[in-house]
Amino acid sequence: MNLSQLETLITISKTMSFRKAGELLNLTQPAVSAQIKSLEDEFKTVLIDRNQPVTLTDSGKVFLEHAENILRVVEDMKQKLSDLNQIPQGHIVLGTTTSIAIQILPRILSYFQDQYPLIKTSILSMSSSQVAAHIETGNVDIGIGYLTENNPNLITSVLYYDTFELVVNPEHPLAQYQTVTIDMLENVPLIMLSPDTVGRRFADEVFREHGVQPHIVMELSSSEEVKRMVELDLGAAIISKLSVSAELKRGSIKMVHIKELETAHPVGVIYRSGRYLNSAMQQFLNDLKGMPEDQFYASE
């Protein structure tokens, strides 16, 4: 067994095709078939059902899990050897929400890439709850999101605090108020984040606590989409205060304070407990944790 055979099996599992796997790996289809046949002969089991579309057998699924783990261990070993040069380098996959990515990552990554050009970063946008899940599975190296629960498998560190506020178009009837109460939203058309987001879960909890039945006219997956709808005066919204800093500055959105929403929500960095941190990840975490809190919400 060799590593290229494992890579071939993993690629077939993703493409469900010997031909497509060969194209991605720059191998001929007979070479792909030969590698899989060699694995099957060595382990005396059928790993792939060759009917179309190609699928893994039960044995193949078990083998795939271990193959991915083996390649991950090999990659960690390569990185550890590379780290002996004491030059921060490598690849970091960051997971965060759209609003956080737009609000703080440009400043952070601009500085980081200037200082450490050998470090490559990829950014995946998702909800805060998905960030934690992807870190546990190893699909994301470092996450930045709302810290909502304790998880023994994850290490977290608070970077700054955010609040959720009511925002409206400047022409909206509620725009004349500096402060309103939660019960005043009973019949107000609301544009809400999707139910899997921290902001939406928090808003729903506040509504339940005060016996308010919200009039939800639209649900959207990101704060950026919500803001655009509010600017078009299609409804009011409860959204991260920091995510609307640019719109508040332009005057395209007005914030109306609601006392019942006065809760500080920690936003922090997240990574998996016990995971080997390559030099790139160590440097990024050190720089991120060392930044003063006001750096994350400084006006743009």
Summary of the structure (lengths in Angstrom):
residues: 300
radius of gyration: 24.3
end to end distance: 54.4
largest distance: 76.2
contacts: 924
relative contact order: 0.14
helix: 48%
strand: 23%
